[in-house]
Amino acid sequence: MEQDLKELLQSHGLKATPQRLIVLEYLIKHQTHPTAEQIHEDLENISLATVYNTLDKLVDSELVIAINDGSKRRYDYYGEPHYHVVNKTTGEIMNVDNFDFRPLMEAARKASGLNITGYKVEIYGVED
């Protein structure tokens, strides 16, 4: 897996540092949308500042996305297209992949004339 992660980082223009490998592997294995603080608690051998800096680089490279749950910034590995539904009452973030975004991407391409290269969707709701 480490070699795959190295190649993944390199394909996104990032050097495969030990910290990036560890944080990326953590996010792939833990699909719980953790905060930087939660990642730091689980990866005690990496300083909180390094966790934040690493997450910033991974977000900039579009390997990881940041999700605002209303009070905290949470992180998610974005290997497979999906969207998020955020429960504003509890802060729970759910991965959902039951929607075909191709029509939306095509509509955006037609409306803008741009080659659409990606998307990020967050839907917010509250309990009844």
N, C-alpha and C positions, 0 to 999 in steps of 0.2 A: 504494500500500500504506500509506503514512503516514496518509492520511485514514482508511482502514479501521481502523488501529491506534488512532488518536485516538478514533474512535467506540467501539471496543471498550473502551478504558480508561474513557471517560465512561459507558458503559452499566454499568460495574461500580463506578461512584461515585468514580472516580479522575480527577484532573486529568492531562491529557496533557503531562507535562513531557518535555523532551528526553531525560533519563536514562531515564525509564520507557519511552519509545518505543524507545530504542536497546536496552535490556535485553530488552524483550518481543520485539522483532524478532529479536534474537540467539537467544532460546530457540525461537522458531517455526522459524527456519532451521536450528538445530543441535539435532537431536533425540538428543543424545548424553548427556543427563542430566549436564550439567557442574556442578562445584562453583562457589561464588562466586569462588574464586581463579582457576579456569580462565576464567571469564567476564572477570574483571579483566585477566588476561594478554592476552586477545584484544581487549579494549576498553581499551587503555592510557590513553585520554583521560578515563576515569572512575575516580575513586579507589576503593579497595577498600571503604571505609566507605560510599560512595554506592551501590556495587553491593549490599552487604548491606542497606542501608536500602531500596533499590528492590525487592529481592527480598522483603523482609518485607512491603512494601505489596502487591506482586503476589500473594503467598501469602494475605494477609489478605482480599484481594478475590476469591480463588478462581479467578483467571486462571491461576495457576501453583501447582503443588504441590511440596512438599519431600519428598524420599525419603531415608530413612536407609539407607545401604548397609552399615551395621555399623561403619564408621569415619568416614565423612564424610557431610555433608548435600549432596544433589544436587537439582537443580531441573529441572522439566519443564513446558512449556506444556500446559495441559489443555483444548485446544480441542475435541477429539473424545473421547468416553468410551472409556477403555481402562484396563487394569490393568497392574501391573508385576510381573515375576518377578525377584527379586534373587538372583544366584548368590553365596552367602556365601563361597565359596572364592576367587573372582576379583574380586568386587565389581561384576561386570557387571550392568547393569540393562536388562531387555528390555521393550519395549512389546508388549502382547498384547491383541488385541481379538476373540478367538474365543469369547467367552462372552456370552450374553444375560443381562444383569443385571435385566431386567424382572421375572422371577419372584421374585428376591430382594427387589427394591424393594417389590413387592406384598406379599410375606410380612412385610416389616418394617413396612409401613403397617398391615396387619391386626393385627400383634402389638402395635404401639405406639399405634395410633389417630392417628398423626401424618401429615402430608403430607410424604413423603420428598422432599427437594429435591436430593439428590446423594449421592455415595459416593466413597470412596477405598479402593482395595484394593491391598495389597502381599503378595506370596507369596514366601516365602524357601525356598531349596533349596541343596543341596550336591552336588557332582559325585560320582558313584559311584567 
